[in-house]
Structures are given as C-alpha cells and as structure tokens.
Amino acid sequence: MNLAQSPFGIVPVEVAMDQRLTLQQMRVLVALYTFRNRNTEMAHPTREEIRERTGMALHHRQAALHQ
C-alpha cells in the first residue's frame, strides 16, 4: 500500500450514520478522505491509488461510485 498521503482520514460521522450507503460506497468514500489535502480540502487520487486503499477491483469501485 502506498501511503504517500496520510493513512488516516477524518470522516464526518454522517458517513457512518447514512444507511443509504452500501459498504462498498463507504469504503470508497473513506479512502477518498484519506487522500484529502488538509489545507485545500481537495483529493485527487488516481484510480490505482483508490484500488490500493480499498482492495476493491475496478468494476466494484466503479459500481460503488455510480450507485
């Protein structure tokens, strides 16, 4: 796992409480928060970096993003 960014992410409690999110969607969202820049609040990970953080295959990750 490439941890060029922080291996931790501050995730809003609403993410954990939102029952509409599937487990796959939550995994991708939490991974995105680990790439968030503390100063700009922006994240620009590559698909490969997201795959490494989530351990999810491309088709699972794309499905989670489009639901």
C-alpha positions, 0 to 999 in steps of 0.5 A: 500500500502506498501511503504517500498521503496520510493513512488516516482520514477524518470522516464526518460521522454522517458517513457512518450514520447514512444507511443509504450507503452500501459498504462498498460506497463507504469504503470508497468514500473513506479512502477518498478522505484519506487522500484529502489535502488538509489545507485545500480540502481537495483529493485527487487520487488516481484510480490505482491509488483508490484500488490500493486503499480499498482492495476493491477491483475496478468494476466494484469501485466503479459500481460503488461510485455510480450507485 
